[in-house]
Amino acid sequence: MEYLLGFDHEGFSDIVSDLKGSKIRAGIRRARLAGKHIGRPKRPLNLHAARLLLSEGYSMRDTARKMGVPRTTLRRRLAS
């Protein structure tokens, strides 16, 4: 019946999708301007203990396991 009235569902859903996206981007922009953190929270990691384990001869993999974090997280946080 809608096709007789000239109602285009695909066009309408595109408009709704664009509106949602612009509202989301505006909200993220407002949050950033307010100084809020955007994204996932950082995992707690004791870098001093990690460096100590590495200096004692533990591998990066073993150190990450002992610290309870992924190896890439440990490597990235040690590099910064």
Protein Blocks (a to p, Z undefined) as FASTA:
>chain_A
ZZmnopafklmmmmmmmmmmmmmmmmmmmmmmnopaedjddddddfklmmmmmmnopafk
lmmmmnopafklmmmmmmZZ
